Every structure is written in C-alpha cells, then in structure tokens.
Amino acid sequence: MPRKYSKASSRKVGRALHEMKRGELRSGGSGQQVKRKYSKKASATVERAMKKRKAGTLKSGRSGRKVKSRKQAIAIGLSEARRAGKKVPKKPGSS
C-alpha cells in the first residue's frame, strides 16, 4: 500500500503534537525560551477529541459521519478550543 505522506512530514506533525501535549517550550537561537503557542486547556481539548476518535464516537460537524482520520480529529479539537476562547493560533490562511 503506497504512503500518503512522506516520513519527514509525518515526523514533523508527530513532533509538534508531542511538544504540544508535553507543554515543552522550544528554545530560540539565542538560548531564550519562546512562549507556548497552545494553552494546556487547548491541548486537553485536542486530547479529548483524539480519545473520542479512538473510541469511534467523534463525529464531523455538518454530515455527522464518524471521523476516522487522525488529522481531522486534531482539527476538530483545535476548532473546539478556538470556539471556547482558549489560546490557539489562528487558522492558516484566515485573516
């Protein structure tokens, strides 16, 4: 079965999720620490969405179909966190 995504992009996504979940801060080039991009509450919302997907109870908004994709589950969790007013960066491409 052919791969949908390259190994490098999968690693980047995995690393970003790991850092977000652990609450680690990336240090800048001069040794300074950078502020968190996602709040702990936002991470908890994404984690909850992932657990619902794993259990098979996460549904997409309009159509109500079951979510099978990991990336879609993350997107749903982030969107719920945004709606709740938690600290999450803006969606790419939106101004």
Biopython code that builds the backbone (N, CA, C, O; Angstrom):
import numpy as np
from Bio.PDB.StructureBuilder import StructureBuilder

atoms = [
    (1, "MET", "N", (0.848, -1.183, 0.000)),
    (1, "MET", "CA", (0.000, 0.000, 0.000)),
    (1, "MET", "C", (0.892, 1.244, 0.000)),
    (1, "MET", "O", (1.746, 1.375, 0.877)),
    (2, "PRO", "N", (0.718, 2.158, -0.956)),
    (2, "PRO", "CA", (1.585, 3.345, -1.024)),
    (2, "PRO", "C", (1.313, 4.307, 0.116)),
    (2, "PRO", "O", (0.197, 4.394, 0.628)),
    (3, "ARG", "N", (2.358, 5.031, 0.504)),
    (3, "ARG", "CA", (2.262, 6.015, 1.590)),
    (3, "ARG", "C", (1.577, 7.278, 1.100)),
    (3, "ARG", "O", (1.832, 7.729, -0.017)),
    (4, "LYS", "N", (0.713, 7.851, 1.921)),
    (4, "LYS", "CA", (0.069, 9.111, 1.567)),
    (4, "LYS", "C", (0.997, 10.284, 1.822)),
    (4, "LYS", "O", (1.043, 11.224, 1.029)),
    (5, "TYR", "N", (1.731, 10.238, 2.915)),
    (5, "TYR", "CA", (2.579, 11.345, 3.318)),
    (5, "TYR", "C", (4.013, 10.872, 3.439)),
    (5, "TYR", "O", (4.269, 9.695, 3.694)),
    (6, "SER", "N", (4.939, 11.785, 3.258)),
    (6, "SER", "CA", (6.340, 11.416, 3.393)),
    (6, "SER", "C", (6.666, 11.188, 4.869)),
    (6, "SER", "O", (5.952, 11.663, 5.752)),
    (7, "LYS", "N", (7.734, 10.470, 5.122)),
    (7, "LYS", "CA", (8.148, 10.207, 6.506)),
    (7, "LYS", "C", (8.496, 11.500, 7.221)),
    (7, "LYS", "O", (8.202, 11.658, 8.406)),
    (8, "ALA", "N", (9.126, 12.433, 6.500)),
    (8, "ALA", "CA", (9.556, 13.689, 7.114)),
    (8, "ALA", "C", (8.365, 14.497, 7.606)),
    (8, "ALA", "O", (8.390, 15.017, 8.722)),
    (9, "SER", "N", (7.320, 14.610, 6.787)),
    (9, "SER", "CA", (6.158, 15.403, 7.213)),
    (9, "SER", "C", (5.433, 14.720, 8.367)),
    (9, "SER", "O", (4.920, 15.393, 9.261)),
    (10, "SER", "N", (5.386, 13.395, 8.355)),
    (10, "SER", "CA", (4.749, 12.671, 9.456)),
    (10, "SER", "C", (5.507, 12.903, 10.760)),
    (10, "SER", "O", (4.904, 13.051, 11.824)),
    (11, "ARG", "N", (6.852, 12.933, 10.663)),
    (11, "ARG", "CA", (7.664, 13.177, 11.847)),
    (11, "ARG", "C", (7.441, 14.574, 12.394)),
    (11, "ARG", "O", (7.385, 14.766, 13.608)),
    (12, "LYS", "N", (7.311, 15.563, 11.494)),
    (12, "LYS", "CA", (7.096, 16.942, 11.932)),
    (12, "LYS", "C", (5.773, 17.066, 12.679)),
    (12, "LYS", "O", (5.705, 17.697, 13.734)),
    (13, "VAL", "N", (4.731, 16.464, 12.132)),
    (13, "VAL", "CA", (3.419, 16.513, 12.778)),
    (13, "VAL", "C", (3.479, 15.815, 14.126)),
    (13, "VAL", "O", (2.959, 16.323, 15.119)),
    (14, "GLY", "N", (4.113, 14.652, 14.160)),
    (14, "GLY", "CA", (4.238, 13.903, 15.410)),
    (14, "GLY", "C", (5.005, 14.675, 16.462)),
    (14, "GLY", "O", (4.627, 14.684, 17.634)),
    (15, "ARG", "N", (6.093, 15.327, 16.043)),
    (15, "ARG", "CA", (6.920, 16.093, 16.988)),
    (15, "ARG", "C", (6.142, 17.283, 17.539)),
    (15, "ARG", "O", (6.207, 17.571, 18.734)),
    (16, "ALA", "N", (5.407, 17.974, 16.668)),
    (16, "ALA", "CA", (4.621, 19.135, 17.101)),
    (16, "ALA", "C", (3.555, 18.716, 18.109)),
    (16, "ALA", "O", (3.342, 19.395, 19.113)),
    (17, "LEU", "N", (2.890, 17.596, 17.839)),
    (17, "LEU", "CA", (1.857, 17.114, 18.766)),
    (17, "LEU", "C", (2.479, 16.712, 20.104)),
    (17, "LEU", "O", (1.918, 16.976, 21.167)),
    (18, "HIS", "N", (3.637, 16.076, 20.032)),
    (18, "HIS", "CA", (4.317, 15.644, 21.253)),
    (18, "HIS", "C", (4.679, 16.847, 22.112)),
    (18, "HIS", "O", (4.467, 16.841, 23.324)),
    (19, "GLU", "N", (5.230, 17.887, 21.472)),
    (19, "GLU", "CA", (5.610, 19.087, 22.216)),
    (19, "GLU", "C", (4.389, 19.774, 22.796)),
    (19, "GLU", "O", (4.411, 20.248, 23.931)),
    (20, "MET", "N", (3.306, 19.826, 21.998)),
    (20, "MET", "CA", (2.093, 20.479, 22.455)),
    (20, "MET", "C", (1.531, 19.751, 23.682)),
    (20, "MET", "O", (1.117, 20.378, 24.657)),
    (21, "LYS", "N", (1.526, 18.424, 23.613)),
    (21, "LYS", "CA", (0.970, 17.624, 24.706)),
    (21, "LYS", "C", (1.822, 17.745, 25.971)),
    (21, "LYS", "O", (1.289, 17.841, 27.077)),
    (22, "ARG", "N", (3.138, 17.740, 25.803)),
    (22, "ARG", "CA", (4.034, 17.792, 26.945)),
    (22, "ARG", "C", (4.209, 19.201, 27.497)),
    (22, "ARG", "O", (4.713, 19.376, 28.606)),
    (23, "GLY", "N", (3.794, 20.212, 26.724)),
    (23, "GLY", "CA", (3.933, 21.589, 27.179)),
    (23, "GLY", "C", (5.362, 22.078, 27.135)),
    (23, "GLY", "O", (5.738, 22.994, 27.866)),
    (24, "GLU", "N", (6.160, 21.463, 26.273)),
    (24, "GLU", "CA", (7.555, 21.872, 26.172)),
    (24, "GLU", "C", (7.652, 23.188, 25.420)),
    (24, "GLU", "O", (6.821, 23.497, 24.566)),
    (25, "LEU", "N", (8.673, 23.950, 25.748)),
    (25, "LEU", "CA", (8.932, 25.197, 25.049)),
    (25, "LEU", "C", (10.143, 25.004, 24.155)),
    (25, "LEU", "O", (11.150, 24.424, 24.562)),
    (26, "ARG", "N", (10.033, 25.493, 22.946)),
    (26, "ARG", "CA", (11.194, 25.434, 22.062)),
    (26, "ARG", "C", (12.078, 26.610, 22.359)),
    (26, "ARG", "O", (11.594, 27.736, 22.481)),
    (27, "SER", "N", (13.360, 26.377, 22.477)),
    (27, "SER", "CA", (14.262, 27.491, 22.759)),
    (27, "SER", "C", (14.662, 28.147, 21.450)),
    (27, "SER", "O", (14.847, 27.478, 20.434)),
    (28, "GLY", "N", (14.792, 29.468, 21.489)),
    (28, "GLY", "CA", (15.199, 30.221, 20.310)),
    (28, "GLY", "C", (16.679, 30.031, 20.048)),
    (28, "GLY", "O", (17.360, 29.317, 20.785)),
    (29, "GLY", "N", (17.178, 30.669, 19.001)),
    (29, "GLY", "CA", (18.576, 30.532, 18.615)),
    (29, "GLY", "C", (19.523, 31.099, 19.659)),
    (29, "GLY", "O", (20.636, 30.598, 19.819)),
    (30, "SER", "N", (19.094, 32.145, 20.378)),
    (30, "SER", "CA", (19.994, 32.778, 21.345)),
    (30, "SER", "C", (19.829, 32.190, 22.753)),
    (30, "SER", "O", (20.292, 32.775, 23.733)),
    (31, "GLY", "N", (19.173, 31.043, 22.846)),
    (31, "GLY", "CA", (19.020, 30.404, 24.146)),
    (31, "GLY", "C", (17.811, 30.890, 24.926)),
    (31, "GLY", "O", (17.591, 30.454, 26.056)),
    (32, "GLN", "N", (17.021, 31.789, 24.341)),
    (32, "GLN", "CA", (15.822, 32.265, 25.035)),
    (32, "GLN", "C", (14.676, 31.303, 24.772)),
    (32, "GLN", "O", (14.624, 30.642, 23.735)),
    (33, "GLN", "N", (13.762, 31.237, 25.725)),
    (33, "GLN", "CA", (12.613, 30.364, 25.538)),
    (33, "GLN", "C", (11.479, 31.121, 24.868)),
    (33, "GLN", "O", (11.265, 32.305, 25.128)),
    (34, "VAL", "N", (10.756, 30.422, 24.004)),
    (34, "VAL", "CA", (9.650, 31.003, 23.266)),
    (34, "VAL", "C", (8.353, 30.657, 23.997)),
    (34, "VAL", "O", (8.227, 29.575, 24.571)),
    (35, "LYS", "N", (7.389, 31.582, 23.971)),
    (35, "LYS", "CA", (6.118, 31.325, 24.644)),
    (35, "LYS", "C", (5.378, 30.164, 23.986)),
    (35, "LYS", "O", (5.605, 29.843, 22.819)),
    (36, "ARG", "N", (4.497, 29.549, 24.754)),
    (36, "ARG", "CA", (3.671, 28.453, 24.232)),
    (36, "ARG", "C", (2.761, 28.960, 23.133)),
    (36, "ARG", "O", (2.252, 30.078, 23.214)),
    (37, "LYS", "N", (2.551, 28.153, 22.112)),
    (37, "LYS", "CA", (1.596, 28.517, 21.065)),
    (37, "LYS", "C", (0.200, 28.045, 21.435)),
    (37, "LYS", "O", (-0.792, 28.677, 21.072)),
    (38, "TYR", "N", (0.123, 26.931, 22.157)),
    (38, "TYR", "CA", (-1.160, 26.340, 22.547)),
    (38, "TYR", "C", (-1.224, 26.274, 24.066)),
    (38, "TYR", "O", (-0.243, 25.902, 24.710)),
    (39, "SER", "N", (-2.360, 26.628, 24.646)),
    (39, "SER", "CA", (-2.509, 26.543, 26.099)),
    (39, "SER", "C", (-2.688, 25.085, 26.524)),
    (39, "SER", "O", (-2.960, 24.218, 25.694)),
    (40, "LYS", "N", (-2.536, 24.832, 27.796)),
    (40, "LYS", "CA", (-2.720, 23.468, 28.309)),
    (40, "LYS", "C", (-4.162, 23.018, 28.118)),
    (40, "LYS", "O", (-4.414, 21.848, 27.829)),
    (41, "LYS", "N", (-5.108, 23.937, 28.277)),
    (41, "LYS", "CA", (-6.527, 23.608, 28.097)),
    (41, "LYS", "C", (-6.815, 23.236, 26.647)),
    (41, "LYS", "O", (-7.622, 22.347, 26.374)),
    (42, "ALA", "N", (-6.143, 23.932, 25.708)),
    (42, "ALA", "CA", (-6.319, 23.607, 24.286)),
    (42, "ALA", "C", (-5.792, 22.200, 24.014)),
    (42, "ALA", "O", (-6.397, 21.436, 23.263)),
    (43, "SER", "N", (-4.664, 21.868, 24.628)),
    (43, "SER", "CA", (-4.099, 20.530, 24.467)),
    (43, "SER", "C", (-5.056, 19.471, 24.999)),
    (43, "SER", "O", (-5.207, 18.398, 24.414)),
    (44, "ALA", "N", (-5.702, 19.793, 26.123)),
    (44, "ALA", "CA", (-6.655, 18.848, 26.712)),
    (44, "ALA", "C", (-7.860, 18.651, 25.792)),
    (44, "ALA", "O", (-8.395, 17.546, 25.694)),
    (45, "THR", "N", (-8.286, 19.721, 25.118)),
    (45, "THR", "CA", (-9.425, 19.625, 24.198)),
    (45, "THR", "C", (-9.070, 18.738, 23.006)),
    (45, "THR", "O", (-9.879, 17.918, 22.573)),
    (46, "VAL", "N", (-7.858, 18.905, 22.481)),
    (46, "VAL", "CA", (-7.418, 18.076, 21.350)),
    (46, "VAL", "C", (-7.291, 16.623, 21.799)),
    (46, "VAL", "O", (-7.673, 15.705, 21.075)),
    (47, "GLU", "N", (-6.756, 16.427, 22.991)),
    (47, "GLU", "CA", (-6.601, 15.066, 23.515)),
    (47, "GLU", "C", (-7.961, 14.387, 23.675)),
    (47, "GLU", "O", (-8.101, 13.201, 23.377)),
    (48, "ARG", "N", (-8.956, 15.130, 24.140)),
    (48, "ARG", "CA", (-10.304, 14.591, 24.301)),
    (48, "ARG", "C", (-10.880, 14.175, 22.946)),
    (48, "ARG", "O", (-11.499, 13.117, 22.825)),
    (49, "ALA", "N", (-10.669, 15.017, 21.926)),
    (49, "ALA", "CA", (-11.150, 14.700, 20.578)),
    (49, "ALA", "C", (-10.469, 13.441, 20.045)),
    (49, "ALA", "O", (-11.107, 12.616, 19.391)),
    (50, "MET", "N", (-9.173, 13.293, 20.326)),
    (50, "MET", "CA", (-8.437, 12.111, 19.874)),
    (50, "MET", "C", (-8.965, 10.841, 20.552)),
    (50, "MET", "O", (-9.077, 9.790, 19.921)),
    (51, "LYS", "N", (-9.286, 10.954, 21.838)),
    (51, "LYS", "CA", (-9.823, 9.790, 22.555)),
    (51, "LYS", "C", (-11.197, 9.410, 22.016)),
    (51, "LYS", "O", (-11.519, 8.227, 21.904)),
    (52, "LYS", "N", (-12.018, 10.427, 21.678)),
    (52, "LYS", "CA", (-13.339, 10.149, 21.106)),
    (52, "LYS", "C", (-13.197, 9.471, 19.747)),
    (52, "LYS", "O", (-13.968, 8.571, 19.412)),
    (53, "ARG", "N", (-12.207, 9.907, 18.965)),
    (53, "ARG", "CA", (-11.970, 9.279, 17.656)),
    (53, "ARG", "C", (-11.571, 7.821, 17.843)),
    (53, "ARG", "O", (-12.043, 6.933, 17.134)),
    (54, "LYS", "N", (-10.697, 7.599, 18.808)),
    (54, "LYS", "CA", (-10.215, 6.240, 19.073)),
    (54, "LYS", "C", (-11.380, 5.326, 19.484)),
    (54, "LYS", "O", (-11.432, 4.152, 19.115)),
    (55, "ALA", "N", (-12.305, 5.898, 20.256)),
    (55, "ALA", "CA", (-13.464, 5.121, 20.709)),
    (55, "ALA", "C", (-14.515, 4.981, 19.609)),
    (55, "ALA", "O", (-15.431, 4.165, 19.714)),
    (56, "GLY", "N", (-14.373, 5.794, 18.543)),
    (56, "GLY", "CA", (-15.321, 5.718, 17.431)),
    (56, "GLY", "C", (-16.563, 6.560, 17.637)),
    (56, "GLY", "O", (-17.571, 6.336, 16.968)),
    (57, "THR", "N", (-16.518, 7.532, 18.552)),
    (57, "THR", "CA", (-17.705, 8.349, 18.819)),
    (57, "THR", "C", (-17.560, 9.793, 18.334)),
    (57, "THR", "O", (-18.482, 10.591, 18.498)),
    (58, "LEU", "N", (-16.403, 10.140, 17.732)),
    (58, "LEU", "CA", (-16.210, 11.502, 17.230)),
    (58, "LEU", "C", (-16.890, 11.636, 15.879)),
    (58, "LEU", "O", (-16.638, 10.850, 14.966)),
    (59, "LYS", "N", (-17.755, 12.638, 15.756)),
    (59, "LYS", "CA", (-18.492, 12.848, 14.509)),
    (59, "LYS", "C", (-18.136, 14.202, 13.930)),
    (59, "LYS", "O", (-17.822, 15.142, 14.661)),
    (60, "SER", "N", (-18.187, 14.293, 12.605)),
    (60, "SER", "CA", (-17.897, 15.567, 11.961)),
    (60, "SER", "C", (-19.131, 16.453, 12.062)),
    (60, "SER", "O", (-20.245, 15.967, 12.258)),
    (61, "GLY", "N", (-18.919, 17.747, 11.926)),
    (61, "GLY", "CA", (-19.968, 18.735, 12.170)),
    (61, "GLY", "C", (-21.251, 18.553, 11.395)),
    (61, "GLY", "O", (-22.255, 18.095, 11.939)),
    (62, "ARG", "N", (-21.219, 18.913, 10.112)),
    (62, "ARG", "CA", (-22.458, 19.002, 9.358)),
    (62, "ARG", "C", (-23.039, 17.638, 9.005)),
    (62, "ARG", "O", (-24.221, 17.381, 9.234)),
    (63, "SER", "N", (-22.208, 16.770, 8.448)),
    (63, "SER", "CA", (-22.734, 15.490, 7.958)),
    (63, "SER", "C", (-22.983, 14.493, 9.084)),
    (63, "SER", "O", (-23.818, 13.599, 8.943)),
    (64, "GLY", "N", (-22.269, 14.636, 10.199)),
    (64, "GLY", "CA", (-22.461, 13.723, 11.326)),
    (64, "GLY", "C", (-21.815, 12.367, 11.111)),
    (64, "GLY", "O", (-22.119, 11.414, 11.827)),
    (65, "ARG", "N", (-20.913, 12.271, 10.115)),
    (65, "ARG", "CA", (-20.242, 10.994, 9.859)),
    (65, "ARG", "C", (-19.125, 10.784, 10.872)),
    (65, "ARG", "O", (-18.587, 11.739, 11.432)),
    (66, "LYS", "N", (-18.784, 9.512, 11.097)),
    (66, "LYS", "CA", (-17.701, 9.186, 12.029)),
    (66, "LYS", "C", (-16.374, 9.663, 11.466)),
    (66, "LYS", "O", (-16.111, 9.537, 10.270)),
    (67, "VAL", "N", (-15.543, 10.212, 12.337)),
    (67, "VAL", "CA", (-14.216, 10.687, 11.929)),
    (67, "VAL", "C", (-13.233, 9.545, 12.102)),
    (67, "VAL", "O", (-13.130, 8.959, 13.179)),
    (68, "LYS", "N", (-12.503, 9.231, 11.023)),
    (68, "LYS", "CA", (-11.507, 8.162, 11.082)),
    (68, "LYS", "C", (-10.093, 8.721, 11.016)),
    (68, "LYS", "O", (-9.150, 8.099, 11.505)),
    (69, "SER", "N", (-9.949, 9.894, 10.409)),
    (69, "SER", "CA", (-8.637, 10.491, 10.195)),
    (69, "SER", "C", (-8.115, 11.146, 11.468)),
    (69, "SER", "O", (-8.837, 11.863, 12.161)),
    (70, "ARG", "N", (-6.845, 10.882, 11.760)),
    (70, "ARG", "CA", (-6.182, 11.467, 12.932)),
    (70, "ARG", "C", (-6.067, 12.979, 12.778)),
    (70, "ARG", "O", (-6.308, 13.725, 13.728)),
    (71, "LYS", "N", (-5.700, 13.430, 11.583)),
    (71, "LYS", "CA", (-5.538, 14.857, 11.336)),
    (71, "LYS", "C", (-6.873, 15.591, 11.466)),
    (71, "LYS", "O", (-6.919, 16.715, 11.964)),
    (72, "GLN", "N", (-7.947, 14.961, 11.021)),
    (72, "GLN", "CA", (-9.262, 15.588, 11.124)),
    (72, "GLN", "C", (-9.679, 15.699, 12.591)),
    (72, "GLN", "O", (-10.297, 16.687, 12.987)),
    (73, "ALA", "N", (-9.346, 14.697, 13.390)),
    (73, "ALA", "CA", (-9.666, 14.743, 14.817)),
    (73, "ALA", "C", (-8.918, 15.888, 15.497)),
    (73, "ALA", "O", (-9.479, 16.574, 16.352)),
    (74, "ILE", "N", (-7.662, 16.096, 15.122)),
    (74, "ILE", "CA", (-6.873, 17.204, 15.684)),
    (74, "ILE", "C", (-7.500, 18.527, 15.292)),
    (74, "ILE", "O", (-7.616, 19.433, 16.117)),
    (75, "ALA", "N", (-7.908, 18.642, 14.029)),
    (75, "ALA", "CA", (-8.526, 19.881, 13.536)),
    (75, "ALA", "C", (-9.823, 20.176, 14.285)),
    (75, "ALA", "O", (-10.104, 21.331, 14.606)),
    (76, "ILE", "N", (-10.606, 19.151, 14.561)),
    (76, "ILE", "CA", (-11.863, 19.340, 15.303)),
    (76, "ILE", "C", (-11.560, 19.806, 16.722)),
    (76, "ILE", "O", (-12.216, 20.716, 17.230)),
    (77, "GLY", "N", (-10.571, 19.188, 17.366)),
    (77, "GLY", "CA", (-10.182, 19.581, 18.723)),
    (77, "GLY", "C", (-9.713, 21.022, 18.783)),
    (77, "GLY", "O", (-10.082, 21.758, 19.698)),
    (78, "LEU", "N", (-8.892, 21.437, 17.806)),
    (78, "LEU", "CA", (-8.396, 22.820, 17.772)),
    (78, "LEU", "C", (-9.531, 23.803, 17.523)),
    (78, "LEU", "O", (-9.566, 24.882, 18.115)),
    (79, "SER", "N", (-10.453, 23.431, 16.652)),
    (79, "SER", "CA", (-11.563, 24.330, 16.351)),
    (79, "SER", "C", (-12.481, 24.491, 17.573)),
    (79, "SER", "O", (-12.993, 25.581, 17.829)),
    (80, "GLU", "N", (-12.683, 23.407, 18.320)),
    (80, "GLU", "CA", (-13.480, 23.500, 19.554)),
    (80, "GLU", "C", (-12.775, 24.380, 20.582)),
    (80, "GLU", "O", (-13.417, 25.160, 21.286)),
    (81, "ALA", "N", (-11.447, 24.251, 20.666)),
    (81, "ALA", "CA", (-10.673, 25.064, 21.602)),
    (81, "ALA", "C", (-10.769, 26.540, 21.217)),
    (81, "ALA", "O", (-10.893, 27.403, 22.086)),
    (82, "ARG", "N", (-10.712, 26.832, 19.905)),
    (82, "ARG", "CA", (-10.835, 28.222, 19.444)),
    (82, "ARG", "C", (-12.190, 28.799, 19.827)),
    (82, "ARG", "O", (-12.286, 29.929, 20.305)),
    (83, "ARG", "N", (-13.239, 28.004, 19.610)),
    (83, "ARG", "CA", (-14.595, 28.471, 19.934)),
    (83, "ARG", "C", (-14.765, 28.733, 21.420)),
    (83, "ARG", "O", (-15.521, 29.619, 21.820)),
    (84, "ALA", "N", (-14.055, 27.955, 22.241)),
    (84, "ALA", "CA", (-14.139, 28.123, 23.697)),
    (84, "ALA", "C", (-13.252, 29.265, 24.188)),
    (84, "ALA", "O", (-13.255, 29.588, 25.376)),
    (85, "GLY", "N", (-12.490, 29.878, 23.276)),
    (85, "GLY", "CA", (-11.657, 31.023, 23.635)),
    (85, "GLY", "C", (-10.323, 30.662, 24.240)),
    (85, "GLY", "O", (-9.697, 31.491, 24.902)),
    (86, "LYS", "N", (-9.873, 29.432, 24.023)),
    (86, "LYS", "CA", (-8.576, 29.021, 24.558)),
    (86, "LYS", "C", (-7.456, 29.520, 23.650)),
    (86, "LYS", "O", (-7.704, 29.895, 22.504)),
    (87, "LYS", "N", (-6.233, 29.525, 24.155)),
    (87, "LYS", "CA", (-5.104, 30.068, 23.408)),
    (87, "LYS", "C", (-4.661, 29.084, 22.324)),
    (87, "LYS", "O", (-3.993, 28.087, 22.597)),
    (88, "VAL", "N", (-5.054, 29.398, 21.087)),
    (88, "VAL", "CA", (-4.725, 28.593, 19.920)),
    (88, "VAL", "C", (-4.410, 29.565, 18.790)),
    (88, "VAL", "O", (-5.134, 30.546, 18.621)),
    (89, "PRO", "N", (-3.356, 29.329, 18.008)),
    (89, "PRO", "CA", (-3.068, 30.231, 16.890)),
    (89, "PRO", "C", (-4.211, 30.240, 15.881)),
    (89, "PRO", "O", (-4.992, 29.292, 15.804)),
    (90, "LYS", "N", (-4.302, 31.328, 15.105)),
    (90, "LYS", "CA", (-5.331, 31.437, 14.077)),
    (90, "LYS", "C", (-5.125, 30.362, 13.024)),
    (90, "LYS", "O", (-4.018, 29.859, 12.835)),
    (91, "LYS", "N", (-6.210, 30.019, 12.341)),
    (91, "LYS", "CA", (-6.118, 29.055, 11.256)),
    (91, "LYS", "C", (-5.250, 29.625, 10.151)),
    (91, "LYS", "O", (-5.325, 30.822, 9.873)),
    (92, "PRO", "N", (-4.417, 28.792, 9.505)),
    (92, "PRO", "CA", (-3.618, 29.314, 8.404)),
    (92, "PRO", "C", (-4.524, 29.722, 7.249)),
    (92, "PRO", "O", (-5.486, 29.030, 6.916)),
    (93, "GLY", "N", (-4.197, 30.855, 6.650)),
    (93, "GLY", "CA", (-4.987, 31.322, 5.508)),
    (93, "GLY", "C", (-6.149, 32.214, 5.890)),
    (93, "GLY", "O", (-6.777, 32.808, 5.014)),
    (94, "SER", "N", (-6.457, 32.326, 7.193)),
    (94, "SER", "CA", (-7.538, 33.226, 7.607)),
    (94, "SER", "C", (-6.933, 34.516, 8.109)),
    (94, "SER", "O", (-5.900, 34.513, 8.780)),
    (95, "SER", "N", (-7.580, 35.618, 7.782)),
    (95, "SER", "CA", (-7.017, 36.907, 8.222)),
    (95, "SER", "C", (-7.889, 37.594, 9.248)),
    (95, "SER", "O", (-7.553, 38.683, 9.714)),
]
sb = StructureBuilder()
sb.init_structure("model")
sb.init_model(0)
sb.init_chain("A")
sb.init_seg("    ")
for serial, (resi, resn, name, xyz) in enumerate(atoms, 1):
    if name == "N":
        sb.init_residue(resn, " ", resi, " ")
    sb.init_atom(name, np.array(xyz, "f"), 0.0, 1.0, " ", f" {name:<3s}", serial, name[0])
structure = sb.get_structure()
